[in-house]
Amino acid sequence: MEKTTDIASSGLSSSTNGQVCASGSASSSCTMAGTARSGLIFQEAFLWEKSREGRCAISLPKQDVETSLLDPELTGDAPELPQLSELDVVRHYTRLSQWNFGVDSGMYPLGSCTMKYNPKTNEVQAARPGFTGAHPLADEDLSQGCLELIYNLEQYLAEITGMDAVTLQPAAGAHGELAGMLAIHAYHAKKGHQRSKIIIPDTAHGTNPASATLCGYKSVNIQSGPDGILTPEAVEAVMDEETAGIMITNPNTLGLFEENIKQIAEIVHKKGGLVYGDGANMNAVMGIFKPGEIGIDVIHLNLHKTFSTPHGGGGPGSGPIAVVKELEPFLPVPRVEKKDDKFILVDDRPDAMGRMLTFHGHFGIMIRAYAYILSLGSKGLTDVSKLAVLNANYIKASLKEDLHLPYDRPCMHECVFTDKFQSDYGVTTLDMAKRIMDYGFHPPTVYFPLVVHGAIMIEPTESESKETIDQFIHALKAVVTEAKENPDILKSAPHLSKLSRLDEVSAARKPVLRG
Ligand SMILES: *Cc1c(COP(=O)(O)O)cnc(C)c1O
């Protein structure tokens, strides 16, 4: 790549017609695929390095009162701040923001994460002064609107899951799992016989065994069958009266629907156990399948996945749990209840597990989820799931000649490939994931789920158009062709990003945090 000026970066060499070409690559690697990006990724110095004596972004009126130091100890030295013009500051932060990649900049097909588009109206609603100005310690009488929102959202989520009661307190999916497992634990304790084990299939999310362990349960691992789903026989073989229940992710982490779920729930219930449903993948089944109707006793949802809240980067999440009647007494307090047209907070619940979070949970996320549910309605939510499943199956069908498909059957909201075909050329999943960035796409999830060697897990979500999905498919096909014809270009990819291939271990262990 040619060096341009100082500030122009290593970044992107964009050619005409929206084509994207890799640096140093033969022109044959230029393709129409990819979100055609053009322009430059700027290098950006620290504000201190750009500082010049006397430069200033504001002009305050001349001081016409005597200086008075609030702290007599102060010497009067001004704090050492960079001196910059307004334009310096605007460009600095704008450039930094351009280093980010988010769903607002392009397709983000990160399987298991549901990186769907978050409609901006949700943000507008969450920013209303009535909500942002509300204080969680304000009296019930002054909080009726907020309490009503919590109450109604709980009802909607109960309806969507087919369950009897919901709490919005947990702060994330894994936190919801903990709340759900605490409810199962409390249920067995109340019955007078605590149990010691939980069944966890190999397709479970890694947080599942962690949540079970936090409640003192030992995980009993079972393997899914040849189709990538659980067999009733595998559950029957380990279920006993010392087992508190099973944790099932449905659709599972292979993106497949657990078709035997009803029979499995019956096996577990017969021996007095309960069924925990990991509902993080609810985006595939809203309006189509109600977990409460097929024997699931408690399920968590990820509002920051299915219900369109921005997520990633460790930002706040929300992982409500929905439960059957038998588990309702154990839900965390306070509960929001409705009494004579008034919403009240109820603490007096002797069997409650206590609090899972301060105040009422992450309220801002609840507003976004509420706005999302109200704006789509039940038909809209059902369409979301249908489209999410259609899009994933379209990708699966379009790429199955190019990438090895370990489970060739209809998938739900995501599909899982591997790097088996490419291993002949010494190309791995990681190489392909890095290379797809040069085509303007965030990489899919890699090396997860663990049951699939070299997994590439793609979740397009419902929000991408056919044109964008076609571009993505085209880009992956181009990467697959490169893997065969020019594997070196993959080995050193990405070429067009701000930084090229990092040493993954050093990047994690010895991060260089300077620009
Ligand atoms: C994302 C996810 C979780 C964990 O949710 P967090 O909000 O990240 O804690 C649990 N299970 C499954 C299947 C998931 O996809």
The ligand as a MOL file (V3000), in Angstrom:
LIG
                    3D

  0  0  0     0  0            999 V3000
M  V30 BEGIN CTAB
M  V30 COUNTS 15 15 0 0 0
M  V30 BEGIN ATOM
M  V30 1 C -25.2110 -14.7460 25.4960 0
M  V30 2 C -25.6160 -16.0120 26.0810 0
M  V30 3 C -25.6140 -16.2090 27.4730 0
M  V30 4 C -25.0650 -15.1970 28.4540 0
M  V30 5 O -25.6540 -13.9570 28.3900 0
M  V30 6 P -24.8840 -12.6600 28.9440 0
M  V30 7 O -25.8900 -11.5760 28.8630 0
M  V30 8 O -23.7130 -12.4620 28.0490 0
M  V30 9 O -24.4640 -12.9560 30.3490 0
M  V30 10 C -26.0840 -17.4090 27.9600 0
M  V30 11 N -26.4970 -18.3700 27.1340 0
M  V30 12 C -26.4990 -18.2400 25.7950 0
M  V30 13 C -26.9800 -19.3680 24.9230 0
M  V30 14 C -26.0520 -17.0610 25.2130 0
M  V30 15 O -26.0420 -16.9230 23.8850 0
M  V30 END ATOM
M  V30 BEGIN BOND
M  V30 1 1 1 2
M  V30 2 1 2 3
M  V30 3 2 2 14
M  V30 4 1 3 4
M  V30 5 2 3 10
M  V30 6 1 4 5
M  V30 7 1 5 6
M  V30 8 2 6 7
M  V30 9 1 6 8
M  V30 10 1 6 9
M  V30 11 1 10 11
M  V30 12 2 11 12
M  V30 13 1 12 13
M  V30 14 1 12 14
M  V30 15 1 14 15
M  V30 END BOND
M  V30 END CTAB
M  END
